[in-house]
């Protein structure tokens, strides 16, 4: 068995597309506001509660290392001072551009996933009851998601305007997404019910 | 005991009962709970509210309010525990909002000496006390919905039924209307709303109606509890 060639860890981190959602989310937080590692971990927990999870606070340092190697963030000079240095990081222009690209790619992936779900459901054309069971459970999940979305009244007091805006944007996205999904579920249910009743034949 | 309970309720329209509005619908709404039923047009959502209000009778099944069969009360419950809001505060020419409220109260047997204070209190509770001296046509969309809610609140209902609470309401004013409904529920009122907009489902026990069939959790068990939050 031949020995693997030695790969420089830093070079390997810089290769290919960055896949980790946590890395991208951390980059987003650095774009929002320069921070040091420990502070970022706290901000991450607040900003992405229920959406993404850190495996541990120390993971932030690994992620920062990766982002720095990829040229997406840089250390702000003069912040590594004192007995317990807390180097602060800010996003580079390349980091901001990559982040924008990532947002668009992510949304395209969501479109693809929706199409895939619809196509995969159609395999039950000969067994519509199976499809209706999936639709029922999907519908229930959507209703729980819709009901779980908090009502955020505008004009309330909030110390951090960015957090307030983020919460409202997330809430509105969840609600409007449901506005598309519920009619689709209604439509799919009718299609498969008609199949189950023998009113139409699968083509 | 649930404030509102529908048990295997069905309703059909048409000469041959060919249009099914509700099919074997069972649902409970508890005090302090807000339930919102989403449905496409002609899904049966407005019929559900009218039957829950006792305005219309089901073909089969039972509707109970506070444990009493609504079918045996011949519609007298409206105004006595049940508030029913239609889509809008429909204006009468020449009257101010407060006058409309007072007229409605007097027409329903409230002594004139009490009608004014009750109307003003209801408008304050719906957070549109400042609109009392406006003409209904001068209200914006959110104020018109609040006025419709105030008109129902004037009768101190334990159950509030509201059809399309946010239809036509400006996007940025919509959450204020929803907050009002949620705060009424938090004060102990049972609320059943129908909607064609998914945004109204926020924070509520959400159900859907499709071809007269109800989908989702028909009782409070397993429904998520979502606290109200204000953000700036």
Interface residues (C-beta under 8 A of the other chain):
Chain A: X136 X139 X140 X143 X144 X146 X147 X148 X149 X150 X151 X152 X153 X154 X155 X156 X157 X158 X161 X163 X164 X167 X168 X171 X172 X175 X176 X178 X179 X181 X182 X183 X185 X186 X189 X190
Chain B: X36 X38 X39 X40 X43 X172 X175 X176 X178 X179 X182 X197 X198 X199 X201 X202 X203 X204 X205 X206 X207 X208 X210 X211 X215 X216 X217 X223 X224 X226 X227 X228 X229 X230 X231 X232
